[in-house]
Amino acid sequence: MSVLRRSRVFFQPQVNEAEIGFQPLSNQARSRKLQLMLLAVPLLLGIGSTSLANARDKLLPLVTHCIADTGAGTTGATARLCKQPRHDKCGAEQSCCGETTQVWSEDANYVSIRDRKMCKCTGSAASNKFIHGLAIPRVKVTGVEDKTRPDGIWDFAWKVAADRIHPEREVALFVNPAGDRTDDQLHVHITRVDKWAMYPVNGDRALDTLRNTWRVAEEMAKERGFGDHYGVLVTKDATNGFRVLVDKRSPRRFVLDKCQPASPLGR
C-alpha cells in the first residue's frame, strides 16, 4: 500500500505537468505576439527614416531625371521619375513656376536652376531685382563636409550669377552648413549680397581665384574650431578678386534671401 502511495506521489507531478502544459503554450503565444510587435517598431522607424531621407534628397533626382532631358517642357522616358519637368521658357510667374524646373545654365558637370523662392515674386520692380538660383553637381556630393566637393562649381556658379545680377559686385554665392540645409546634395545658392547686412563684417579673407574657395574655407574653419560644420559665403572684393567668409551659421543672413518690397531708405 505504501508502495502504491509512493507511486501515486511519484506520478502526480506528471499529471500536474500535463494539466499545466497549456499554460506554457499560452505564454509562447504571448511571447510570439510581443516579438511581432517589437519587429514592427523598427519597421515603422525605418519607414519614417526613409521618408525623412527622401525629403532631403530631391535635388539629385531632379538633376538626373528632369534636367537630363533635352526637350524644354518635356521629360521623355523619365516622366514617371520627374515631378517638376524642365521648362526653359517659364519665367517666375505663379502659373508655371512652382510646377516646372527652369534651367539657367548647364554643362557636363553642373546645372544651375531657378530657386523656388522666386516663385513668390510678382512682376513689380522690387521683385524683379530679386534673383535666387542654385548650382548643383551632376554627381552625388553631399555638401560642405564632403571631401569630393568639386572646386569648379564656384566658377560655374559665379558665371551664372554675373549673367543675371548687375552690377557684379552685388553677387553673393553661399553654401549652408550640414545642420542648416534642406537637401543633402551640394548646392551653391546664387543671389545678391545684402550690403547693409554685410557692413561691417570681420573675419573674411581675400581670395585670388574661386578654384581655392574650398581650400581656404576649410583652413579658416579649422582655425576657428568649426570642424566640418560651417557655411561658406563668397562675394566680390572691392578692388580685385573675391572675399570668402565662413561661419557656423547659415550665411543667408548676409544676402537678399526672399522677395521683399524696397525699403523707404532705398535698401
SEPARO-676062 format. One line per 5 residues: number of its first residue (from 1); for each residue x, y, z of N, C-alpha, C. Coordinates in nm, 3 decimals, padded with zeros to 5 digits. Layout:
<rs>
NUM> X,Y,Z,X,Y,Z,X,Y,Z ~ ...
</rs>
This chain:
<rs>
1> 00.082,-00.119,00.000,00.000,00.000,00.000,00.087,00.125,00.000 ~ 00.192,00.115,00.081,00.283,00.230,00.088,00.355,00.248,-00.045 ~ 00.384,00.132,-00.110,00.449,00.141,-00.240,00.359,00.209,-00.340 ~ 00.230,00.173,-00.337,00.133,00.233,-00.427,00.122,00.383,-00.403 ~ 00.118,00.417,-00.272,00.110,00.559,-00.239,00.233,00.633,-00.292
6> 00.347,00.568,-00.276,00.467,00.633,-00.329,00.457,00.649,-00.481 ~ 00.398,00.547,-00.544,00.384,00.554,-00.689,00.294,00.668,-00.729 ~ 00.181,00.681,-00.650,00.089,00.789,-00.680,00.159,00.925,-00.662 ~ 00.233,00.935,-00.557,00.304,01.060,-00.532,00.407,01.084,-00.642 ~ 00.468,00.972,-00.685,00.571,00.985,-00.788,00.510,01.030,-00.922
11> 00.391,00.973,-00.955,00.330,01.005,-01.084,00.249,01.133,-01.081 ~ 00.215,01.184,-00.966,00.132,01.303,-00.957,00.193,01.425,-01.027 ~ 00.322,01.450,-01.011,00.380,01.566,-01.082,00.365,01.555,-01.233 ~ 00.366,01.432,-01.287,00.349,01.418,-01.431,00.208,01.459,-01.472 ~ 00.110,01.422,-01.389,-00.028,01.462,-01.419,-00.040,01.614,-01.413
16> 00.021,01.673,-01.311,00.015,01.819,-01.298,00.083,01.888,-01.415 ~ 00.194,01.831,-01.460,00.263,01.890,-01.574,00.175,01.886,-01.698 ~ 00.099,01.777,-01.714,00.010,01.765,-01.828,-00.101,01.868,-01.819 ~ -00.150,01.888,-01.695,-00.260,01.983,-01.677,-00.215,02.126,-01.706 ~ -00.093,02.159,-01.667,-00.046,02.297,-01.686,00.034,02.311,-01.816
21> 00.032,02.205,-01.896,00.106,02.211,-02.021,00.052,02.318,-02.115 ~ -00.080,02.350,-02.102,-00.139,02.453,-02.186,-00.089,02.592,-02.150 ~ -00.047,02.611,-02.025,-00.003,02.743,-01.980,00.125,02.789,-02.051 ~ 00.227,02.702,-02.059,00.344,02.743,-02.135,00.311,02.776,-02.280 ~ 00.214,02.704,-02.338,00.173,02.732,-02.475,00.114,02.872,-02.485
26> 00.034,02.909,-02.387,-00.024,03.042,-02.384,00.085,03.148,-02.371 ~ 00.183,03.121,-02.287,00.296,03.214,-02.272,00.373,03.229,-02.403 ~ 00.388,03.115,-02.472,00.456,03.119,-02.601,00.382,03.208,-02.700 ~ 00.250,03.196,-02.697,00.170,03.277,-02.789,00.187,03.425,-02.758 ~ 00.184,03.455,-02.627,00.201,03.595,-02.587,00.340,03.644,-02.624
31> 00.438,03.557,-02.604,00.575,03.594,-02.638,00.590,03.619,-02.789 ~ 00.523,03.532,-02.866,00.529,03.547,-03.012,00.465,03.679,-03.054 ~ 00.355,03.714,-02.992,00.285,03.840,-03.024,00.374,03.959,-02.991 ~ 00.442,03.948,-02.876,00.531,04.056,-02.835,00.647,04.071,-02.934 ~ 00.700,03.958,-02.979,00.809,03.962,-03.076,00.766,04.030,-03.205
36> 00.643,03.998,-03.249,00.593,04.061,-03.371,00.577,04.211,-03.354 ~ 00.533,04.251,-03.235,00.518,04.394,-03.207,00.653,04.464,-03.208 ~ 00.753,04.399,-03.148,00.886,04.457,-03.145,00.948,04.466,-03.283 ~ 00.916,04.364,-03.367,00.966,04.368,-03.503,00.901,04.480,-03.583 ~ 00.779,04.513,-03.548,00.707,04.618,-03.620,00.764,04.756,-03.591
41> 00.820,04.774,-03.470,00.872,04.905,-03.432,00.987,04.948,-03.522 ~ 01.091,04.865,-03.540,01.197,04.906,-03.633,01.148,04.929,-03.774 ~ 01.045,04.849,-03.814,00.991,04.867,-03.948,00.930,05.004,-03.963 ~ 00.850,05.043,-03.862,00.789,05.175,-03.866,00.894,05.284,-03.861 ~ 00.995,05.264,-03.777,01.104,05.362,-03.770,01.178,05.368,-03.902
46> 01.193,05.254,-03.966,01.261,05.252,-04.094,01.185,05.330,-04.199 ~ 01.052,05.317,-04.197,00.969,05.391,-04.291,00.983,05.539,-04.266 ~ 00.982,05.579,-04.139,00.997,05.720,-04.106,01.131,05.774,-04.148 ~ 01.237,05.696,-04.126,01.371,05.739,-04.164,01.383,05.752,-04.314 ~ 01.319,05.659,-04.386,01.324,05.665,-04.532,01.254,05.789,-04.583
51> 01.138,05.821,-04.523,01.065,05.940,-04.565,01.146,06.064,-04.539 ~ 01.213,06.068,-04.423,01.296,06.182,-04.390,01.413,06.193,-04.487 ~ 01.473,06.078,-04.519,01.584,06.080,-04.613,01.539,06.129,-04.749 ~ 01.421,06.082,-04.794,01.371,06.124,-04.923,01.342,06.273,-04.925 ~ 01.298,06.327,-04.812,01.268,06.470,-04.803,01.394,06.553,-04.822
56> 01.510,06.496,-04.791,01.637,06.567,-04.806,01.715,06.518,-04.927 ~ 01.646,06.456,-05.020,01.713,06.402,-05.139,01.626,06.429,-05.262 ~ 01.609,06.557,-05.293,01.526,06.594,-05.407,01.606,06.652,-05.523 ~ 01.717,06.717,-05.493,01.790,06.787,-05.599,01.859,06.694,-05.697 ~ 01.924,06.589,-05.646,01.994,06.498,-05.737,01.897,06.426,-05.830
61> 01.784,06.372,-05.779,01.687,06.313,-05.872,01.634,06.414,-05.973 ~ 01.617,06.539,-05.929,01.571,06.643,-06.022,01.672,06.662,-06.134 ~ 01.801,06.671,-06.097,01.906,06.687,-06.198,01.912,06.566,-06.290 ~ 01.897,06.448,-06.231,01.912,06.324,-06.307,01.793,06.297,-06.397 ~ 01.671,06.317,-06.346,01.552,06.273,-06.418,01.475,06.384,-06.488
66> 01.502,06.509,-06.453,01.429,06.619,-06.517,01.517,06.698,-06.612 ~ 01.635,06.734,-06.566,01.721,06.825,-06.642,01.799,06.751,-06.750 ~ 01.818,06.622,-06.734,01.895,06.546,-06.832,01.827,06.541,-06.967 ~ 01.694,06.560,-06.970,01.622,06.558,-07.096,01.651,06.685,-07.176 ~ 01.654,06.671,-07.305,01.690,06.784,-07.390,01.570,06.869,-07.428
71> 01.451,06.813,-07.427,01.335,06.889,-07.470,01.281,06.978,-07.361 ~ 01.272,07.108,-07.388,01.218,07.202,-07.290,01.071,07.172,-07.268 ~ 01.033,07.160,-07.142,00.895,07.134,-07.109,00.854,06.989,-07.118 ~ 00.949,06.899,-07.144,00.918,06.757,-07.152,01.012,06.679,-07.062 ~ 00.977,06.554,-07.037,01.064,06.470,-06.956,01.099,06.339,-07.026
76> 01.046,06.317,-07.141,01.082,06.198,-07.217,01.058,06.070,-07.142 ~ 01.156,05.979,-07.146,01.142,05.847,-07.085,01.140,05.852,-06.934 ~ 01.181,05.964,-06.876,01.188,05.972,-06.730,01.066,06.040,-06.669 ~ 00.959,06.048,-06.744,00.842,06.123,-06.698,00.792,06.079,-06.562 ~ 00.795,05.950,-06.535,00.742,05.900,-06.409,00.833,05.934,-06.291
81> 00.959,05.963,-06.318,01.054,05.992,-06.211,01.075,06.142,-06.189 ~ 01.014,06.223,-06.272,01.034,06.368,-06.264,00.904,06.436,-06.225 ~ 00.905,06.503,-06.112,00.786,06.572,-06.063,00.779,06.717,-06.110 ~ 00.894,06.775,-06.147,00.898,06.913,-06.193,00.979,06.921,-06.322 ~ 00.917,06.890,-06.436,00.990,06.887,-06.563,01.050,07.022,-06.598
86> 01.157,07.018,-06.673,01.222,07.143,-06.712,01.132,07.220,-06.809 ~ 01.139,07.350,-06.796,01.061,07.437,-06.882,01.141,07.566,-06.899 ~ 01.230,07.566,-06.995,01.323,07.677,-07.010,01.255,07.808,-07.046 ~ 01.134,07.802,-07.094,01.064,07.925,-07.132,00.984,07.984,-07.016 ~ 00.980,07.913,-06.906,00.898,07.958,-06.794,00.971,08.066,-06.716
91> 00.901,08.172,-06.685,00.959,08.279,-06.603,00.929,08.256,-06.457 ~ 00.910,08.362,-06.382,00.885,08.350,-06.239,00.737,08.358,-06.207 ~ 00.652,08.347,-06.309,00.509,08.358,-06.285,00.457,08.240,-06.204 ~ 00.357,08.265,-06.121,00.299,08.161,-06.038,00.241,08.049,-06.124 ~ 00.192,08.080,-06.246,00.121,07.983,-06.326,00.205,07.860,-06.360
96> 00.336,07.879,-06.377,00.419,07.765,-06.415,00.541,07.748,-06.326 ~ 00.575,07.848,-06.249,00.699,07.846,-06.173,00.708,07.728,-06.077 ~ 00.603,07.707,-06.001,00.607,07.604,-05.898,00.595,07.463,-05.951 ~ 00.561,07.449,-06.078,00.538,07.316,-06.134,00.648,07.271,-06.228 ~ 00.743,07.360,-06.255,00.848,07.326,-06.352,00.985,07.363,-06.298
101> 01.086,07.317,-06.367,01.225,07.349,-06.334,01.283,07.436,-06.445 ~ 01.316,07.559,-06.411,01.374,07.648,-06.510,01.526,07.636,-06.506 ~ 01.584,07.593,-06.615,01.729,07.574,-06.624,01.792,07.706,-06.670 ~ 01.886,07.756,-06.592,01.958,07.878,-06.628,02.080,07.848,-06.713 ~ 02.154,07.746,-06.672,02.277,07.710,-06.745,02.313,07.567,-06.709
106> 02.387,07.503,-06.795,02.431,07.366,-06.767,02.552,07.331,-06.852 ~ 02.635,07.243,-06.799,02.745,07.185,-06.875,02.758,07.039,-06.834 ~ 02.869,06.976,-06.868,02.885,06.834,-06.840,02.890,06.802,-06.692 ~ 02.927,06.900,-06.609,02.948,06.874,-06.466,02.843,06.936,-06.373 ~ 02.783,07.047,-06.415,02.695,07.122,-06.326,02.570,07.170,-06.398
111> 02.469,07.200,-06.315,02.345,07.257,-06.364,02.307,07.372,-06.272 ~ 02.257,07.481,-06.329,02.202,07.589,-06.246,02.054,07.605,-06.278 ~ 01.975,07.622,-06.173,01.830,07.634,-06.190,01.778,07.750,-06.106 ~ 01.660,07.795,-06.142,01.590,07.895,-06.062,01.546,07.831,-05.930 ~ 01.572,07.900,-05.820,01.526,07.851,-05.690,01.376,07.876,-05.677
116> 01.307,07.787,-05.608,01.161,07.801,-05.594,01.120,07.924,-05.517 ~ 01.214,07.986,-05.444,01.181,08.109,-05.373,01.137,08.219,-05.470 ~ 01.183,08.212,-05.593,01.146,08.311,-05.692,01.000,08.298,-05.734 ~ 00.939,08.185,-05.705,00.800,08.165,-05.742,00.706,08.255,-05.663 ~ 00.755,08.311,-05.554,00.673,08.401,-05.474,00.683,08.546,-05.520
121> 00.768,08.572,-05.619,00.785,08.708,-05.669,00.669,08.747,-05.759 ~ 00.645,08.873,-05.767,00.545,08.927,-05.860,00.619,09.003,-05.969 ~ 00.546,09.074,-06.050,00.609,09.147,-06.159,00.654,09.286,-06.121 ~ 00.654,09.321,-05.993,00.693,09.455,-05.952,00.843,09.475,-05.971 ~ 00.883,09.602,-05.975,01.025,09.634,-05.992,01.109,09.578,-05.879
126> 01.056,09.584,-05.755,01.131,09.534,-05.640,01.152,09.384,-05.650 ~ 01.048,09.313,-05.695,01.059,09.168,-05.705,01.149,09.127,-05.820 ~ 01.146,09.205,-05.927,01.231,09.172,-06.042,01.378,09.180,-06.006 ~ 01.411,09.258,-05.905,01.550,09.271,-05.862,01.595,09.146,-05.786 ~ 01.499,09.070,-05.736,01.533,08.952,-05.658,01.574,08.837,-05.750
131> 01.691,08.783,-05.725,01.743,08.669,-05.801,01.786,08.562,-05.700 ~ 01.743,08.440,-05.725,01.789,08.330,-05.639,01.789,08.202,-05.721 ~ 01.908,08.146,-05.736,01.922,08.021,-05.809,02.011,07.923,-05.734 ~ 02.028,07.805,-05.792,02.111,07.701,-05.732,02.204,07.644,-05.838 ~ 02.327,07.621,-05.801,02.423,07.549,-05.885,02.445,07.412,-05.823
136> 02.428,07.305,-05.902,02.424,07.170,-05.848,02.514,07.079,-05.931 ~ 02.597,06.996,-05.865,02.676,06.897,-05.941,02.585,06.789,-06.000 ~ 02.628,06.730,-06.109,02.550,06.623,-06.171,02.574,06.488,-06.104 ~ 02.673,06.480,-06.015,02.701,06.355,-05.943,02.677,06.377,-05.795 ~ 02.671,06.270,-05.719,02.641,06.280,-05.577,02.756,06.343,-05.500
141> 02.728,06.457,-05.437,02.820,06.524,-05.345,02.733,06.575,-05.231 ~ 02.760,06.534,-05.111,02.669,06.563,-05.000,02.662,06.712,-04.967 ~ 02.777,06.773,-04.940,02.776,06.913,-04.900,02.915,06.960,-04.863 ~ 02.918,07.065,-04.780,03.046,07.127,-04.744,03.140,07.028,-04.675 ~ 03.084,06.929,-04.609,03.166,06.832,-04.536,03.218,06.719,-04.625
146> 03.171,06.712,-04.749,03.208,06.604,-04.841,03.343,06.638,-04.906 ~ 03.441,06.551,-04.888,03.576,06.577,-04.939,03.583,06.564,-05.091 ~ 03.477,06.514,-05.155,03.476,06.507,-05.302,03.414,06.632,-05.363 ~ 03.388,06.733,-05.282,03.326,06.857,-05.333,03.412,06.915,-05.446 ~ 03.351,06.952,-05.556,03.428,06.997,-05.673,03.466,07.145,-05.666
151> 03.589,07.175,-05.699,03.635,07.314,-05.699,03.568,07.396,-05.808 ~ 03.537,07.332,-05.921,03.485,07.406,-06.036,03.347,07.462,-06.018 ~ 03.273,07.416,-05.915,03.135,07.462,-05.900,03.127,07.611,-05.869 ~ 03.232,07.667,-05.806,03.230,07.810,-05.772,03.245,07.896,-05.897 ~ 03.334,07.859,-05.986,03.349,07.931,-06.112,03.220,07.924,-06.194
156> 03.163,07.804,-06.199,03.039,07.785,-06.274,02.928,07.873,-06.217 ~ 02.912,07.869,-06.085,02.806,07.946,-06.021,02.826,08.096,-06.039 ~ 02.952,08.142,-06.032,02.977,08.285,-06.045,02.944,08.334,-06.187 ~ 02.976,08.257,-06.287,02.945,08.296,-06.424,02.795,08.306,-06.444 ~ 02.721,08.212,-06.387,02.575,08.217,-06.396,02.523,08.343,-06.328
161> 02.577,08.373,-06.210,02.533,08.489,-06.135,02.565,08.619,-06.209 ~ 02.687,08.628,-06.263,02.730,08.750,-06.331,02.644,08.779,-06.454 ~ 02.586,08.676,-06.515,02.499,08.696,-06.631,02.363,08.752,-06.590 ~ 02.325,08.733,-06.465,02.191,08.770,-06.422,02.187,08.883,-06.319 ~ 02.297,08.907,-06.252,02.300,09.007,-06.145,02.395,09.120,-06.184
166> 02.340,09.240,-06.191,02.419,09.357,-06.226,02.392,09.469,-06.125 ~ 02.498,09.535,-06.079,02.639,09.514,-06.111,02.694,09.388,-06.044 ~ 02.806,09.339,-06.096,02.863,09.214,-06.048,02.905,09.220,-05.901 ~ 02.933,09.339,-05.850,02.975,09.350,-05.711,02.863,09.311,-05.613 ~ 02.741,09.296,-05.664,02.628,09.257,-05.579,02.610,09.106,-05.573
171> 02.688,09.031,-05.648,02.675,08.885,-05.650,02.716,08.826,-05.515 ~ 02.639,08.729,-05.470,02.672,08.653,-05.349,02.647,08.505,-05.377 ~ 02.744,08.422,-05.344,02.731,08.277,-05.351,02.747,08.221,-05.211 ~ 02.663,08.125,-05.174,02.682,08.067,-05.042,02.635,07.922,-05.036 ~ 02.696,07.850,-04.941,02.660,07.711,-04.913,02.630,07.701,-04.764
176> 02.522,07.635,-04.729,02.483,07.621,-04.589,02.560,07.508,-04.521 ~ 02.577,07.518,-04.388,02.636,07.405,-04.314,02.543,07.285,-04.313 ~ 02.597,07.170,-04.278,02.519,07.045,-04.285,02.392,07.050,-04.202 ~ 02.398,07.116,-04.086,02.281,07.119,-03.999,02.180,07.225,-04.034 ~ 02.204,07.300,-04.141,02.114,07.410,-04.175,02.084,07.409,-04.325
181> 02.055,07.290,-04.377,02.020,07.278,-04.518,01.900,07.186,-04.531 ~ 01.832,07.196,-04.642,01.712,07.116,-04.664,01.734,07.001,-04.760 ~ 01.854,06.991,-04.818,01.880,06.884,-04.913,02.025,06.838,-04.899 ~ 02.046,06.708,-04.907,02.180,06.652,-04.889,02.251,06.629,-05.022 ~ 02.222,06.713,-05.119,02.302,06.722,-05.241,02.360,06.862,-05.243
186> 02.491,06.871,-05.262,02.557,07.002,-05.263,02.487,07.097,-05.358 ~ 02.459,07.217,-05.312,02.402,07.321,-05.397,02.452,07.457,-05.351 ~ 02.506,07.533,-05.445,02.554,07.667,-05.417,02.442,07.765,-05.448 ~ 02.404,07.844,-05.350,02.300,07.945,-05.369,02.356,08.063,-05.446 ~ 02.279,08.110,-05.543,02.318,08.224,-05.626,02.219,08.337,-05.599
191> 02.267,08.445,-05.542,02.176,08.555,-05.510,02.254,08.686,-05.497 ~ 02.188,08.788,-05.440,02.250,08.918,-05.422,02.295,08.936,-05.278 ~ 02.407,09.003,-05.261,02.455,09.035,-05.127,02.369,09.147,-05.070 ~ 02.344,09.139,-04.942,02.275,09.247,-04.871,02.382,09.337,-04.809 ~ 02.411,09.447,-04.874,02.524,09.531,-04.831,02.503,09.587,-04.691
196> 02.378,09.600,-04.650,02.352,09.651,-04.515,02.383,09.545,-04.410 ~ 02.357,09.419,-04.444,02.388,09.311,-04.350,02.537,09.281,-04.348 ~ 02.604,09.306,-04.458,02.747,09.277,-04.468,02.834,09.382,-04.401 ~ 02.777,09.496,-04.366,02.861,09.604,-04.312,02.832,09.624,-04.164 ~ 02.934,09.616,-04.076,03.068,09.567,-04.110,03.076,09.416,-04.085
201> 03.156,09.347,-04.163,03.179,09.204,-04.143,03.328,09.183,-04.124 ~ 03.363,09.124,-04.012,03.504,09.098,-03.982,03.534,08.950,-04.000 ~ 03.657,08.920,-04.036,03.699,08.781,-04.042,03.695,08.719,-04.179 ~ 03.652,08.793,-04.284,03.657,08.735,-04.417,03.799,08.743,-04.471 ~ 03.824,08.673,-04.578,03.961,08.664,-04.629,03.961,08.681,-04.781
206> 04.069,08.742,-04.831,04.082,08.763,-04.975,04.100,08.629,-05.047 ~ 04.047,08.625,-05.168,04.052,08.503,-05.247,04.091,08.543,-05.389 ~ 04.206,08.496,-05.433,04.253,08.539,-05.564,04.182,08.466,-05.678 ~ 04.146,08.341,-05.655,04.075,08.263,-05.755,03.970,08.176,-05.688 ~ 03.858,08.158,-05.753,03.749,08.079,-05.697,03.785,07.931,-05.686
211> 03.886,07.889,-05.758,03.931,07.750,-05.750,03.984,07.715,-05.611 ~ 04.022,07.816,-05.535,04.075,07.794,-05.400,03.969,07.807,-05.290 ~ 03.845,07.823,-05.328,03.741,07.852,-05.229,03.731,07.745,-05.121 ~ 03.720,07.619,-05.159,03.704,07.512,-05.060,03.828,07.503,-04.969 ~ 03.946,07.513,-05.030,04.069,07.500,-04.951,04.080,07.612,-04.848
216> 04.061,07.736,-04.891,04.071,07.849,-04.799,03.962,07.843,-04.693 ~ 03.840,07.808,-04.733,03.730,07.798,-04.637,03.758,07.692,-04.531 ~ 03.812,07.577,-04.574,03.844,07.470,-04.478,03.954,07.515,-04.382 ~ 04.054,07.585,-04.432,04.160,07.637,-04.344,04.103,07.733,-04.241 ~ 04.016,07.822,-04.283,03.954,07.918,-04.192,03.868,07.847,-04.087
221> 03.795,07.745,-04.131,03.708,07.671,-04.039,03.791,07.598,-03.933 ~ 03.903,07.541,-03.972,03.989,07.472,-03.877,04.049,07.570,-03.776 ~ 04.089,07.686,-03.824,04.146,07.787,-03.735,04.046,07.830,-03.628 ~ 03.919,07.828,-03.663,03.816,07.875,-03.571,03.745,07.762,-03.497 ~ 03.792,07.640,-03.518,03.737,07.526,-03.445,03.598,07.484,-03.489
226> 03.564,07.510,-03.615,03.431,07.475,-03.665,03.421,07.328,-03.707 ~ 03.534,07.263,-03.726,03.530,07.126,-03.777,03.476,07.125,-03.918 ~ 03.384,07.031,-03.945,03.322,07.023,-04.078,03.187,07.092,-04.083 ~ 03.151,07.157,-03.973,03.019,07.223,-03.968,03.036,07.373,-03.986 ~ 03.024,07.418,-04.110,03.035,07.561,-04.137,02.971,07.592,-04.272
231> 02.929,07.716,-04.285,02.877,07.766,-04.412,02.982,07.852,-04.479 ~ 02.969,07.869,-04.609,03.066,07.945,-04.687,02.993,08.053,-04.766 ~ 03.047,08.176,-04.761,02.993,08.288,-04.839,03.105,08.346,-04.924 ~ 03.077,08.367,-05.052,03.174,08.427,-05.144,03.113,08.552,-05.206 ~ 03.187,08.662,-05.199,03.143,08.789,-05.258,03.256,08.849,-05.339
236> 03.226,08.957,-05.408,03.327,09.025,-05.488,03.409,09.118,-05.400 ~ 03.541,09.118,-05.421,03.627,09.211,-05.349,03.609,09.351,-05.407 ~ 03.625,09.452,-05.323,03.604,09.590,-05.367,03.703,09.632,-05.475 ~ 03.821,09.572,-05.475,03.924,09.611,-05.573,03.946,09.503,-05.677 ~ 03.983,09.383,-05.631,04.012,09.276,-05.727,03.994,09.141,-05.658
241> 03.956,09.043,-05.734,03.939,08.911,-05.677,03.808,08.897,-05.601 ~ 03.812,08.813,-05.494,03.690,08.778,-05.421,03.719,08.780,-05.271 ~ 03.612,08.765,-05.193,03.623,08.754,-05.048,03.548,08.627,-05.005 ~ 03.603,08.554,-04.908,03.538,08.435,-04.858,03.519,08.447,-04.707 ~ 03.403,08.406,-04.661,03.368,08.411,-04.519,03.314,08.275,-04.478
246> 03.356,08.225,-04.361,03.299,08.101,-04.307,03.232,08.131,-04.173 ~ 03.128,08.055,-04.145,03.053,08.076,-04.022,02.983,07.947,-03.985 ~ 02.962,07.924,-03.856,02.889,07.804,-03.813,02.741,07.816,-03.848 ~ 02.693,07.937,-03.865,02.554,07.960,-03.903,02.542,07.973,-04.054 ~ 02.420,07.972,-04.101,02.397,07.990,-04.244,02.433,08.132,-04.287
251> 02.503,08.148,-04.400,02.535,08.282,-04.450,02.416,08.355,-04.510 ~ 02.297,08.295,-04.508,02.182,08.358,-04.572,02.148,08.493,-04.510 ~ 02.194,08.518,-04.388,02.164,08.646,-04.325,02.241,08.761,-04.390 ~ 02.337,08.728,-04.476,02.415,08.831,-04.543,02.366,08.858,-04.686 ~ 02.258,08.793,-04.727,02.213,08.806,-04.866,02.066,08.844,-04.870
256> 02.019,08.881,-04.987,01.877,08.904,-05.010,01.815,08.768,-05.038 ~ 01.751,08.713,-04.938,01.710,08.573,-04.942,01.563,08.552,-04.979 ~ 01.488,08.660,-04.998,01.348,08.645,-05.034,01.297,08.773,-05.099 ~ 01.186,08.758,-05.172,01.125,08.874,-05.234,01.074,08.967,-05.126 ~ 01.102,09.093,-05.141,01.055,09.192,-05.045,01.047,09.328,-05.112
261> 00.953,09.410,-05.068,00.943,09.545,-05.125,01.063,09.629,-05.089 ~ 01.092,09.727,-05.171,01.205,09.814,-05.146,01.183,09.893,-05.017 ~ 01.292,09.911,-04.941,01.286,09.986,-04.816,01.272,10.136,-04.844 ~ 01.204,10.209,-04.754,01.196,10.354,-04.769,01.334,10.419,-04.770 ~ 01.435,10.348,-04.713,01.569,10.403,-04.710,01.647,10.368,-04.837
266> 01.579,10.299,-04.928,01.645,10.263,-05.053,01.726,10.136,-05.045 ~ 01.702,10.058,-04.942,01.776,09.932,-04.924,01.744,09.833,-05.031
</rs>
